[in-house]
Amino acid sequence: MTTRGKPAAVLPRDARLKSGLESLDFDLPPELEASEPPEARGLARDGVRLMVSHRASDQIIHARFTDLPEFLKAGDALVVNTSGTLNAALVVTLASDGTPYELHLSTRLPNDQWIVEVRLPNGDTTKPFYDAQMGWELRLPGGASASLIAPASLHDGLPHLWTADLNLPAPHVAYLAAHGFPIRYSYIKQSWPGSAYQTVYATEMGSAEMPSAGRAFSDTLLAKLAGMGVQIAPLILHTGVASLDEDELPHEEFFRVPAATAEIVNAARAEGRRVIAVGTTVVRALETVIGPDGVAQPGEGWTRLVVTPQTGIHTVDGLLTGLHEPKSTHVAILEALVPRERLIAAYGEALEQRYLWHEFGDLHLLLP
């Protein structure tokens, strides 16, 4: 484990910070995109690297995720997202002419429609496709079908995500388990089973893509944290697709904050103990249920909340998260918690030290 203190400085030359943007923008070298699970790289699940940064100082510490207990203490409340990852990708064809596409199911909406993304096969993976048309009928495996109703977001004026009606022969979790496969993008060079995309504490299937900040936890590490007095509190937020365009806002997502979790968060804050979110999804869920009096309430539904430096964060003191893509809304959440100059220093350090990005990559713990 190494500790370094460095002033807030410009990012390395290959990660230029561009001024005047809502969120950080930098160039991510392709070799720093984790292309396979850590187990395929000879590591245990909890053997990935961990960068720890403190927002009140210049201190940056380089460790392994197995060292996490050294940075937590008795009384800390660690809030985790127990949503499991669906096999949310399907091979489909256009009903009118049989053209093949890949359909990514993102979010089930309150009216039982879905937000979906149509993608074009591109070798072993897919690429964005912006020429889908309203009214398209898609044939899905197992006799299912989907109809594109209206654009849900645009890319340069062209439809990116769609609202769609799905006609499935079984409940979506069972249907996707039988006919789907995990969503993957071009930086993942081969297919991996659904088990590679699950946290050890997943309880309810529902996310289009893995709530990956918690992937590194092992049962052994969780038991060690509990044994030292760290409280572990669950909630649900089913995440949608991450293939949003630059600075595109996330869509509504289903969440559930149990009463017991709200009580743990409120008690910790009242007693001056730290609340640490595992993932930006946890922050979004907790900020959705915080009242004007600063008290978290239990609740469930679909949240449209977008956390930014302007909204602030009122429920957590720290955050365990992955390393996020340039100009993403996830980075905006980090900027709501950490001064920009500290975040610039941390991301510059991560690039300099060759940390790995994306769902199979390394992790960043932000502490007060």
Helices and strands as residue ranges (DSSP letters): E 2-5, G 13-15, G 30-32, G 38-41, G 45-47, E 49-54, E 59-64, G 65-71, E 77-81, E 83-85, E 89-94, E 100-108, E 114-122, E 125-128, E 137-139, G 141-143, E 145-155, E 158-167, H 172-179, G 194-197, E 204-207, G 212-214, H 219-227, E 231-237, E 253-257, H 259-270, E 275-278, H 280-289, E 299-303, E 318-322, H 329-337, H 340-352, E 363-367
